[in-house]
Amino acid sequence: MIINRSWREQKIMLKRRFAILMDLDFEYAEGQREKMMERLSQKLKKSRSELDLLFEELQTY
């Protein structure tokens, strides 16, 4: 995946799209990105592959 947007931009876009998301949902310690992705997956009720597609989609806006 080619990343065109900063992490900050992606978080803002997701928070606008999904009102239930908060800054805390995006926090993770170095090397713990997978835990954050699992948390987002559970909160949004999306599979990991759906979540990956969502992040890819953010790069096209």
PDB file of N, CA, C, O and CB in Angstrom:
ATOM      1  N   MET A   1       0.842  -1.168   0.000  1.00  0.00           N
ATOM      2  CA  MET A   1       0.000   0.000   0.000  1.00  0.00           C
ATOM      3  C   MET A   1       0.897   1.244   0.000  1.00  0.00           C
ATOM      4  O   MET A   1       1.868   1.328   0.752  1.00  0.00           O
ATOM      5  CB  MET A   1      -0.964  -0.009   1.221  1.00  0.00           C
ATOM      6  N   ILE A   2       0.553   2.196  -0.851  1.00  0.00           N
ATOM      7  CA  ILE A   2       1.262   3.466  -0.894  1.00  0.00           C
ATOM      8  C   ILE A   2       0.585   4.419   0.080  1.00  0.00           C
ATOM      9  O   ILE A   2      -0.630   4.609   0.027  1.00  0.00           O
ATOM     10  CB  ILE A   2       1.286   4.058  -2.339  1.00  0.00           C
ATOM     11  N   ILE A   3       1.362   5.010   0.958  1.00  0.00           N
ATOM     12  CA  ILE A   3       0.802   5.905   1.970  1.00  0.00           C
ATOM     13  C   ILE A   3       1.032   7.347   1.531  1.00  0.00           C
ATOM     14  O   ILE A   3       2.167   7.817   1.454  1.00  0.00           O
ATOM     15  CB  ILE A   3       1.438   5.642   3.373  1.00  0.00           C
ATOM     16  N   ASN A   4      -0.067   8.037   1.246  1.00  0.00           N
ATOM     17  CA  ASN A   4      -0.007   9.427   0.804  1.00  0.00           C
ATOM     18  C   ASN A   4      -0.355  10.393   1.931  1.00  0.00           C
ATOM     19  O   ASN A   4       0.024  11.563   1.882  1.00  0.00           O
ATOM     20  CB  ASN A   4      -0.947   9.645  -0.374  1.00  0.00           C
ATOM     21  N   ARG A   5      -1.055   9.928   2.919  1.00  0.00           N
ATOM     22  CA  ARG A   5      -1.526  10.784   4.003  1.00  0.00           C
ATOM     23  C   ARG A   5      -0.787  10.461   5.293  1.00  0.00           C
ATOM     24  O   ARG A   5      -0.396   9.321   5.541  1.00  0.00           O
ATOM     25  CB  ARG A   5      -3.041  10.623   4.201  1.00  0.00           C
ATOM     26  N   SER A   6      -0.608  11.493   6.105  1.00  0.00           N
ATOM     27  CA  SER A   6       0.041  11.288   7.394  1.00  0.00           C
ATOM     28  C   SER A   6      -0.906  10.520   8.315  1.00  0.00           C
ATOM     29  O   SER A   6      -2.112  10.455   8.078  1.00  0.00           O
ATOM     30  CB  SER A   6       0.455  12.648   8.032  1.00  0.00           C
ATOM     31  N   TRP A   7      -0.341   9.950   9.353  1.00  0.00           N
ATOM     32  CA  TRP A   7      -1.140   9.218  10.336  1.00  0.00           C
ATOM     33  C   TRP A   7      -2.158  10.156  10.975  1.00  0.00           C
ATOM     34  O   TRP A   7      -3.296   9.763  11.232  1.00  0.00           O
ATOM     35  CB  TRP A   7      -0.233   8.581  11.420  1.00  0.00           C
ATOM     36  N   ARG A   8      -1.751  11.381  11.228  1.00  0.00           N
ATOM     37  CA  ARG A   8      -2.642  12.383  11.819  1.00  0.00           C
ATOM     38  C   ARG A   8      -3.854  12.625  10.913  1.00  0.00           C
ATOM     39  O   ARG A   8      -4.987  12.666  11.391  1.00  0.00           O
ATOM     40  CB  ARG A   8      -1.880  13.707  12.062  1.00  0.00           C
ATOM     41  N   GLU A   9      -3.617  12.784   9.620  1.00  0.00           N
ATOM     42  CA  GLU A   9      -4.720  12.993   8.670  1.00  0.00           C
ATOM     43  C   GLU A   9      -5.662  11.790   8.641  1.00  0.00           C
ATOM     44  O   GLU A   9      -6.883  11.947   8.611  1.00  0.00           O
ATOM     45  CB  GLU A   9      -4.168  13.260   7.259  1.00  0.00           C
ATOM     46  N   GLN A  10      -5.088  10.601   8.651  1.00  0.00           N
ATOM     47  CA  GLN A  10      -5.902   9.390   8.613  1.00  0.00           C
ATOM     48  C   GLN A  10      -6.786   9.292   9.852  1.00  0.00           C
ATOM     49  O   GLN A  10      -7.960   8.937   9.747  1.00  0.00           O
ATOM     50  CB  GLN A  10      -5.010   8.147   8.500  1.00  0.00           C
ATOM     51  N   LYS A  11      -6.235   9.604  11.020  1.00  0.00           N
ATOM     52  CA  LYS A  11      -7.012   9.557  12.259  1.00  0.00           C
ATOM     53  C   LYS A  11      -8.175  10.548  12.194  1.00  0.00           C
ATOM     54  O   LYS A  11      -9.300  10.216  12.568  1.00  0.00           O
ATOM     55  CB  LYS A  11      -6.111   9.862  13.478  1.00  0.00           C
ATOM     56  N   ILE A  12      -7.905  11.744  11.726  1.00  0.00           N
ATOM     57  CA  ILE A  12      -8.957  12.759  11.630  1.00  0.00           C
ATOM     58  C   ILE A  12     -10.063  12.287  10.685  1.00  0.00           C
ATOM     59  O   ILE A  12     -11.246  12.424  10.994  1.00  0.00           O
ATOM     60  CB  ILE A  12      -8.372  14.109  11.143  1.00  0.00           C
ATOM     61  N   MET A  13      -9.684  11.741   9.556  1.00  0.00           N
ATOM     62  CA  MET A  13     -10.671  11.273   8.581  1.00  0.00           C
ATOM     63  C   MET A  13     -11.525  10.143   9.163  1.00  0.00           C
ATOM     64  O   MET A  13     -12.738  10.107   8.961  1.00  0.00           O
ATOM     65  CB  MET A  13      -9.969  10.799   7.294  1.00  0.00           C
ATOM     66  N   LEU A  14     -10.893   9.239   9.873  1.00  0.00           N
ATOM     67  CA  LEU A  14     -11.641   8.131  10.471  1.00  0.00           C
ATOM     68  C   LEU A  14     -12.562   8.617  11.587  1.00  0.00           C
ATOM     69  O   LEU A  14     -13.687   8.134  11.716  1.00  0.00           O
ATOM     70  CB  LEU A  14     -10.678   7.074  11.015  1.00  0.00           C
ATOM     71  N   LYS A  15     -12.097   9.562  12.387  1.00  0.00           N
ATOM     72  CA  LYS A  15     -12.936  10.086  13.467  1.00  0.00           C
ATOM     73  C   LYS A  15     -14.146  10.830  12.908  1.00  0.00           C
ATOM     74  O   LYS A  15     -15.217  10.805  13.514  1.00  0.00           O
ATOM     75  CB  LYS A  15     -12.119  11.016  14.378  1.00  0.00           C
ATOM     76  N   ARG A  16     -13.992  11.484  11.773  1.00  0.00           N
ATOM     77  CA  ARG A  16     -15.128  12.154  11.133  1.00  0.00           C
ATOM     78  C   ARG A  16     -16.120  11.141  10.572  1.00  0.00           C
ATOM     79  O   ARG A  16     -17.334  11.340  10.626  1.00  0.00           O
ATOM     80  CB  ARG A  16     -14.640  13.084  10.016  1.00  0.00           C
ATOM     81  N   ARG A  17     -15.584  10.069  10.041  1.00  0.00           N
ATOM     82  CA  ARG A  17     -16.439   9.038   9.425  1.00  0.00           C
ATOM     83  C   ARG A  17     -17.145   8.176  10.463  1.00  0.00           C
ATOM     84  O   ARG A  17     -18.290   7.770  10.270  1.00  0.00           O
ATOM     85  CB  ARG A  17     -15.611   8.148   8.508  1.00  0.00           C
ATOM     86  N   PHE A  18     -16.455   7.901  11.564  1.00  0.00           N
ATOM     87  CA  PHE A  18     -16.995   7.048  12.627  1.00  0.00           C
ATOM     88  C   PHE A  18     -16.975   7.836  13.938  1.00  0.00           C
ATOM     89  O   PHE A  18     -15.944   7.924  14.605  1.00  0.00           O
ATOM     90  CB  PHE A  18     -16.172   5.712  12.760  1.00  0.00           C
ATOM     91  N   ALA A  19     -18.104   8.395  14.290  1.00  0.00           N
ATOM     92  CA  ALA A  19     -18.202   9.267  15.463  1.00  0.00           C
ATOM     93  C   ALA A  19     -17.852   8.565  16.775  1.00  0.00           C
ATOM     94  O   ALA A  19     -17.543   9.235  17.761  1.00  0.00           O
ATOM     95  CB  ALA A  19     -19.594   9.827  15.558  1.00  0.00           C
ATOM     96  N   ILE A  20     -17.894   7.237  16.807  1.00  0.00           N
ATOM     97  CA  ILE A  20     -17.599   6.508  18.044  1.00  0.00           C
ATOM     98  C   ILE A  20     -16.101   6.445  18.354  1.00  0.00           C
ATOM     99  O   ILE A  20     -15.717   6.061  19.458  1.00  0.00           O
ATOM    100  CB  ILE A  20     -18.156   5.101  17.954  1.00  0.00           C
ATOM    101  N   LEU A  21     -15.253   6.818  17.391  1.00  0.00           N
ATOM    102  CA  LEU A  21     -13.813   6.753  17.598  1.00  0.00           C
ATOM    103  C   LEU A  21     -13.307   7.980  18.333  1.00  0.00           C
ATOM    104  O   LEU A  21     -13.766   9.100  18.107  1.00  0.00           O
ATOM    105  CB  LEU A  21     -13.093   6.607  16.269  1.00  0.00           C
ATOM    106  N   MET A  22     -12.344   7.739  19.221  1.00  0.00           N
ATOM    107  CA  MET A  22     -11.716   8.814  19.980  1.00  0.00           C
ATOM    108  C   MET A  22     -10.199   8.700  19.825  1.00  0.00           C
ATOM    109  O   MET A  22      -9.698   7.687  19.336  1.00  0.00           O
ATOM    110  CB  MET A  22     -12.133   8.760  21.486  1.00  0.00           C
ATOM    111  N   ASP A  23      -9.478   9.722  20.236  1.00  0.00           N
ATOM    112  CA  ASP A  23      -8.016   9.718  20.133  1.00  0.00           C
ATOM    113  C   ASP A  23      -7.398   8.496  20.807  1.00  0.00           C
ATOM    114  O   ASP A  23      -6.433   7.925  20.299  1.00  0.00           O
ATOM    115  CB  ASP A  23      -7.445  10.988  20.749  1.00  0.00           C
ATOM    116  N   LEU A  24      -7.944   8.101  21.934  1.00  0.00           N
ATOM    117  CA  LEU A  24      -7.400   6.951  22.665  1.00  0.00           C
ATOM    118  C   LEU A  24      -7.435   5.660  21.842  1.00  0.00           C
ATOM    119  O   LEU A  24      -6.594   4.781  22.032  1.00  0.00           O
ATOM    120  CB  LEU A  24      -8.173   6.749  23.958  1.00  0.00           C
ATOM    121  N   ASP A  25      -8.391   5.545  20.941  1.00  0.00           N
ATOM    122  CA  ASP A  25      -8.498   4.345  20.113  1.00  0.00           C
ATOM    123  C   ASP A  25      -7.316   4.188  19.166  1.00  0.00           C
ATOM    124  O   ASP A  25      -7.045   3.087  18.686  1.00  0.00           O
ATOM    125  CB  ASP A  25      -9.784   4.379  19.318  1.00  0.00           C
ATOM    126  N   PHE A  26      -6.612   5.280  18.897  1.00  0.00           N
ATOM    127  CA  PHE A  26      -5.508   5.256  17.943  1.00  0.00           C
ATOM    128  C   PHE A  26      -4.138   5.196  18.605  1.00  0.00           C
ATOM    129  O   PHE A  26      -3.119   5.133  17.917  1.00  0.00           O
ATOM    130  CB  PHE A  26      -5.579   6.461  17.063  1.00  0.00           C
ATOM    131  N   GLU A  27      -4.107   5.215  19.915  1.00  0.00           N
ATOM    132  CA  GLU A  27      -2.825   5.203  20.612  1.00  0.00           C
ATOM    133  C   GLU A  27      -2.259   3.783  20.690  1.00  0.00           C
ATOM    134  O   GLU A  27      -2.979   2.806  20.898  1.00  0.00           O
ATOM    135  CB  GLU A  27      -2.980   5.793  22.023  1.00  0.00           C
ATOM    136  N   TYR A  28      -0.950   3.718  20.516  1.00  0.00           N
ATOM    137  CA  TYR A  28      -0.262   2.428  20.670  1.00  0.00           C
ATOM    138  C   TYR A  28       1.211   2.672  20.939  1.00  0.00           C
ATOM    139  O   TYR A  28       1.794   3.655  20.481  1.00  0.00           O
ATOM    140  CB  TYR A  28      -0.445   1.540  19.408  1.00  0.00           C
ATOM    141  N   ALA A  29       1.789   1.769  21.680  1.00  0.00           N
ATOM    142  CA  ALA A  29       3.219   1.846  21.962  1.00  0.00           C
ATOM    143  C   ALA A  29       3.974   1.294  20.760  1.00  0.00           C
ATOM    144  O   ALA A  29       3.435   0.518  19.972  1.00  0.00           O
ATOM    145  CB  ALA A  29       3.586   1.063  23.265  1.00  0.00           C
ATOM    146  N   GLU A  30       5.215   1.704  20.636  1.00  0.00           N
ATOM    147  CA  GLU A  30       6.022   1.225  19.520  1.00  0.00           C
ATOM    148  C   GLU A  30       6.034  -0.300  19.502  1.00  0.00           C
ATOM    149  O   GLU A  30       6.270  -0.947  20.522  1.00  0.00           O
ATOM    150  CB  GLU A  30       7.460   1.776  19.610  1.00  0.00           C
ATOM    151  N   GLY A  31       5.777  -0.853  18.335  1.00  0.00           N
ATOM    152  CA  GLY A  31       5.731  -2.297  18.177  1.00  0.00           C
ATOM    153  C   GLY A  31       4.384  -2.911  18.540  1.00  0.00           C
ATOM    154  O   GLY A  31       4.222  -4.129  18.465  1.00  0.00           O
ATOM    155  N   GLN A  32       3.425  -2.093  18.928  1.00  0.00           N
ATOM    156  CA  GLN A  32       2.106  -2.592  19.352  1.00  0.00           C
ATOM    157  C   GLN A  32       0.985  -2.163  18.397  1.00  0.00           C
ATOM    158  O   GLN A  32      -0.177  -2.090  18.797  1.00  0.00           O
ATOM    159  CB  GLN A  32       1.790  -2.097  20.767  1.00  0.00           C
ATOM    160  N   ARG A  33       1.326  -1.882  17.152  1.00  0.00           N
ATOM    161  CA  ARG A  33       0.332  -1.422  16.176  1.00  0.00           C
ATOM    162  C   ARG A  33      -0.781  -2.456  15.985  1.00  0.00           C
ATOM    163  O   ARG A  33      -1.941  -2.089  15.797  1.00  0.00           O
ATOM    164  CB  ARG A  33       1.007  -1.124  14.828  1.00  0.00           C
ATOM    165  N   GLU A  34      -0.441  -3.714  16.032  1.00  0.00           N
ATOM    166  CA  GLU A  34      -1.444  -4.770  15.844  1.00  0.00           C
ATOM    167  C   GLU A  34      -2.533  -4.710  16.915  1.00  0.00           C
ATOM    168  O   GLU A  34      -3.707  -4.935  16.623  1.00  0.00           O
ATOM    169  CB  GLU A  34      -0.772  -6.148  15.864  1.00  0.00           C
ATOM    170  N   LYS A  35      -2.147  -4.410  18.137  1.00  0.00           N
ATOM    171  CA  LYS A  35      -3.142  -4.302  19.214  1.00  0.00           C
ATOM    172  C   LYS A  35      -4.112  -3.165  18.925  1.00  0.00           C
ATOM    173  O   LYS A  35      -5.315  -3.295  19.151  1.00  0.00           O
ATOM    174  CB  LYS A  35      -2.451  -4.079  20.580  1.00  0.00           C
ATOM    175  N   MET A  36      -3.585  -2.048  18.424  1.00  0.00           N
ATOM    176  CA  MET A  36      -4.448  -0.922  18.076  1.00  0.00           C
ATOM    177  C   MET A  36      -5.399  -1.321  16.939  1.00  0.00           C
ATOM    178  O   MET A  36      -6.585  -0.990  16.975  1.00  0.00           O
ATOM    179  CB  MET A  36      -3.598   0.311  17.668  1.00  0.00           C
ATOM    180  N   MET A  37      -4.882  -2.024  15.943  1.00  0.00           N
ATOM    181  CA  MET A  37      -5.710  -2.446  14.812  1.00  0.00           C
ATOM    182  C   MET A  37      -6.809  -3.402  15.282  1.00  0.00           C
ATOM    183  O   MET A  37      -7.938  -3.327  14.799  1.00  0.00           O
ATOM    184  CB  MET A  37      -4.841  -3.120  13.725  1.00  0.00           C
ATOM    185  N   GLU A  38      -6.492  -4.294  16.213  1.00  0.00           N
ATOM    186  CA  GLU A  38      -7.506  -5.199  16.777  1.00  0.00           C
ATOM    187  C   GLU A  38      -8.580  -4.408  17.519  1.00  0.00           C
ATOM    188  O   GLU A  38      -9.770  -4.707  17.413  1.00  0.00           O
ATOM    189  CB  GLU A  38      -6.850  -6.226  17.730  1.00  0.00           C
ATOM    190  N   ARG A  39      -8.152  -3.407  18.264  1.00  0.00           N
ATOM    191  CA  ARG A  39      -9.093  -2.561  19.010  1.00  0.00           C
ATOM    192  C   ARG A  39     -10.027  -1.827  18.049  1.00  0.00           C
ATOM    193  O   ARG A  39     -11.236  -1.779  18.275  1.00  0.00           O
ATOM    194  CB  ARG A  39      -8.330  -1.545  19.894  1.00  0.00           C
ATOM    195  N   LEU A  40      -9.471  -1.256  16.979  1.00  0.00           N
ATOM    196  CA  LEU A  40     -10.293  -0.569  15.975  1.00  0.00           C
ATOM    197  C   LEU A  40     -11.244  -1.545  15.299  1.00  0.00           C
ATOM    198  O   LEU A  40     -12.409  -1.226  15.063  1.00  0.00           O
ATOM    199  CB  LEU A  40      -9.404   0.116  14.922  1.00  0.00           C
ATOM    200  N   SER A  41     -10.751  -2.716  14.994  1.00  0.00           N
ATOM    201  CA  SER A  41     -11.565  -3.742  14.343  1.00  0.00           C
ATOM    202  C   SER A  41     -12.769  -4.102  15.210  1.00  0.00           C
ATOM    203  O   SER A  41     -13.887  -4.207  14.705  1.00  0.00           O
ATOM    204  CB  SER A  41     -10.721  -4.999  14.053  1.00  0.00           C
ATOM    205  N   GLN A  42     -12.552  -4.288  16.484  1.00  0.00           N
ATOM    206  CA  GLN A  42     -13.639  -4.630  17.403  1.00  0.00           C
ATOM    207  C   GLN A  42     -14.621  -3.475  17.561  1.00  0.00           C
ATOM    208  O   GLN A  42     -15.835  -3.679  17.536  1.00  0.00           O
ATOM    209  CB  GLN A  42     -13.074  -5.022  18.768  1.00  0.00           C
ATOM    210  N   LYS A  43     -14.102  -2.282  17.720  1.00  0.00           N
ATOM    211  CA  LYS A  43     -14.960  -1.131  17.953  1.00  0.00           C
ATOM    212  C   LYS A  43     -15.825  -0.814  16.726  1.00  0.00           C
ATOM    213  O   LYS A  43     -16.984  -0.422  16.864  1.00  0.00           O
ATOM    214  CB  LYS A  43     -14.113   0.083  18.327  1.00  0.00           C
ATOM    215  N   LEU A  44     -15.257  -0.985  15.531  1.00  0.00           N
ATOM    216  CA  LEU A  44     -15.991  -0.692  14.301  1.00  0.00           C
ATOM    217  C   LEU A  44     -16.757  -1.897  13.762  1.00  0.00           C
ATOM    218  O   LEU A  44     -17.489  -1.799  12.777  1.00  0.00           O
ATOM    219  CB  LEU A  44     -15.038  -0.192  13.248  1.00  0.00           C
ATOM    220  N   LYS A  45     -16.571  -3.039  14.433  1.00  0.00           N
ATOM    221  CA  LYS A  45     -17.209  -4.288  14.010  1.00  0.00           C
ATOM    222  C   LYS A  45     -16.875  -4.616  12.554  1.00  0.00           C
ATOM    223  O   LYS A  45     -17.750  -4.926  11.745  1.00  0.00           O
ATOM    224  CB  LYS A  45     -18.732  -4.196  14.193  1.00  0.00           C
ATOM    225  N   LYS A  46     -15.578  -4.535  12.252  1.00  0.00           N
ATOM    226  CA  LYS A  46     -15.073  -4.839  10.921  1.00  0.00           C
ATOM    227  C   LYS A  46     -13.954  -5.859  11.051  1.00  0.00           C
ATOM    228  O   LYS A  46     -13.212  -5.874  12.032  1.00  0.00           O
ATOM    229  CB  LYS A  46     -14.577  -3.554  10.198  1.00  0.00           C
ATOM    230  N   SER A  47     -13.852  -6.706  10.043  1.00  0.00           N
ATOM    231  CA  SER A  47     -12.758  -7.674  10.032  1.00  0.00           C
ATOM    232  C   SER A  47     -11.453  -6.934   9.748  1.00  0.00           C
ATOM    233  O   SER A  47     -11.457  -5.778   9.327  1.00  0.00           O
ATOM    234  CB  SER A  47     -13.007  -8.796   8.970  1.00  0.00           C
ATOM    235  N   ARG A  48     -10.369  -7.603   9.980  1.00  0.00           N
ATOM    236  CA  ARG A  48      -9.060  -6.982   9.739  1.00  0.00           C
ATOM    237  C   ARG A  48      -8.905  -6.622   8.262  1.00  0.00           C
ATOM    238  O   ARG A  48      -8.355  -5.569   7.940  1.00  0.00           O
ATOM    239  CB  ARG A  48      -7.916  -7.929  10.182  1.00  0.00           C
ATOM    240  N   SER A  49      -9.378  -7.476   7.371  1.00  0.00           N
ATOM    241  CA  SER A  49      -9.256  -7.173   5.941  1.00  0.00           C
ATOM    242  C   SER A  49     -10.121  -5.970   5.558  1.00  0.00           C
ATOM    243  O   SER A  49      -9.729  -5.172   4.708  1.00  0.00           O
ATOM    244  CB  SER A  49      -9.653  -8.399   5.098  1.00  0.00           C
ATOM    245  N   GLU A  50     -11.294  -5.838   6.179  1.00  0.00           N
ATOM    246  CA  GLU A  50     -12.142  -4.669   5.929  1.00  0.00           C
ATOM    247  C   GLU A  50     -11.456  -3.398   6.439  1.00  0.00           C
ATOM    248  O   GLU A  50     -11.526  -2.346   5.804  1.00  0.00           O
ATOM    249  CB  GLU A  50     -13.526  -4.843   6.607  1.00  0.00           C
ATOM    250  N   LEU A  51     -10.808  -3.510   7.570  1.00  0.00           N
ATOM    251  CA  LEU A  51     -10.087  -2.377   8.143  1.00  0.00           C
ATOM    252  C   LEU A  51      -8.917  -1.972   7.244  1.00  0.00           C
ATOM    253  O   LEU A  51      -8.674  -0.785   7.029  1.00  0.00           O
ATOM    254  CB  LEU A  51      -9.581  -2.720   9.557  1.00  0.00           C
ATOM    255  N   ASP A  52      -8.204  -2.954   6.728  1.00  0.00           N
ATOM    256  CA  ASP A  52      -7.100  -2.672   5.809  1.00  0.00           C
ATOM    257  C   ASP A  52      -7.612  -1.956   4.560  1.00  0.00           C
ATOM    258  O   ASP A  52      -6.982  -1.013   4.081  1.00  0.00           O
ATOM    259  CB  ASP A  52      -6.375  -3.977   5.419  1.00  0.00           C
ATOM    260  N   LEU A  53      -8.746  -2.399   4.036  1.00  0.00           N
ATOM    261  CA  LEU A  53      -9.343  -1.746   2.871  1.00  0.00           C
ATOM    262  C   LEU A  53      -9.761  -0.312   3.196  1.00  0.00           C
ATOM    263  O   LEU A  53      -9.628   0.584   2.363  1.00  0.00           O
ATOM    264  CB  LEU A  53     -10.553  -2.547   2.372  1.00  0.00           C
ATOM    265  N   LEU A  54     -10.252  -0.107   4.381  1.00  0.00           N
ATOM    266  CA  LEU A  54     -10.650   1.230   4.818  1.00  0.00           C
ATOM    267  C   LEU A  54      -9.442   2.171   4.836  1.00  0.00           C
ATOM    268  O   LEU A  54      -9.540   3.312   4.385  1.00  0.00           O
ATOM    269  CB  LEU A  54     -11.302   1.168   6.216  1.00  0.00           C
ATOM    270  N   PHE A  55      -8.314   1.701   5.351  1.00  0.00           N
ATOM    271  CA  PHE A  55      -7.103   2.515   5.373  1.00  0.00           C
ATOM    272  C   PHE A  55      -6.594   2.769   3.956  1.00  0.00           C
ATOM    273  O   PHE A  55      -6.101   3.859   3.666  1.00  0.00           O
ATOM    274  CB  PHE A  55      -6.015   1.833   6.213  1.00  0.00           C
ATOM    275  N   GLU A  56      -6.705   1.789   3.082  1.00  0.00           N
ATOM    276  CA  GLU A  56      -6.321   1.986   1.680  1.00  0.00           C
ATOM    277  C   GLU A  56      -7.200   3.042   1.028  1.00  0.00           C
ATOM    278  O   GLU A  56      -6.718   3.890   0.278  1.00  0.00           O
ATOM    279  CB  GLU A  56      -6.416   0.663   0.898  1.00  0.00           C
ATOM    280  N   GLU A  57      -8.488   2.982   1.321  1.00  0.00           N
ATOM    281  CA  GLU A  57      -9.449   3.941   0.765  1.00  0.00           C
ATOM    282  C   GLU A  57      -9.106   5.371   1.192  1.00  0.00           C
ATOM    283  O   GLU A  57      -9.283   6.306   0.410  1.00  0.00           O
ATOM    284  CB  GLU A  57     -10.883   3.586   1.212  1.00  0.00           C
ATOM    285  N   LEU A  58      -8.623   5.548   2.405  1.00  0.00           N
ATOM    286  CA  LEU A  58      -8.259   6.882   2.893  1.00  0.00           C
ATOM    287  C   LEU A  58      -7.153   7.511   2.040  1.00  0.00           C
ATOM    288  O   LEU A  58      -7.046   8.736   1.968  1.00  0.00           O
ATOM    289  CB  LEU A  58      -7.808   6.804   4.357  1.00  0.00           C
ATOM    290  N   GLN A  59      -6.344   6.690   1.404  1.00  0.00           N
ATOM    291  CA  GLN A  59      -5.246   7.201   0.599  1.00  0.00           C
ATOM    292  C   GLN A  59      -5.723   7.796  -0.734  1.00  0.00           C
ATOM    293  O   GLN A  59      -4.977   8.512  -1.402  1.00  0.00           O
ATOM    294  CB  GLN A  59      -4.246   6.094   0.340  1.00  0.00           C
ATOM    295  N   THR A  60      -6.962   7.496  -1.110  1.00  0.00           N
ATOM    296  CA  THR A  60      -7.472   7.957  -2.402  1.00  0.00           C
ATOM    297  C   THR A  60      -8.195   9.290  -2.329  1.00  0.00           C
ATOM    298  O   THR A  60      -8.465   9.897  -3.365  1.00  0.00           O
ATOM    299  CB  THR A  60      -8.394   6.930  -2.973  1.00  0.00           C
ATOM    300  N   TYR A  61      -8.513   9.757  -1.138  1.00  0.00           N
ATOM    301  CA  TYR A  61      -9.245  11.027  -1.008  1.00  0.00           C
ATOM    302  C   TYR A  61      -8.345  12.199  -1.263  1.00  0.00           C
ATOM    303  O   TYR A  61      -8.790  13.345  -1.197  1.00  0.00           O
ATOM    304  CB  TYR A  61      -9.871  11.156   0.368  1.00  0.00           C
TER     305      TYR A  61
END
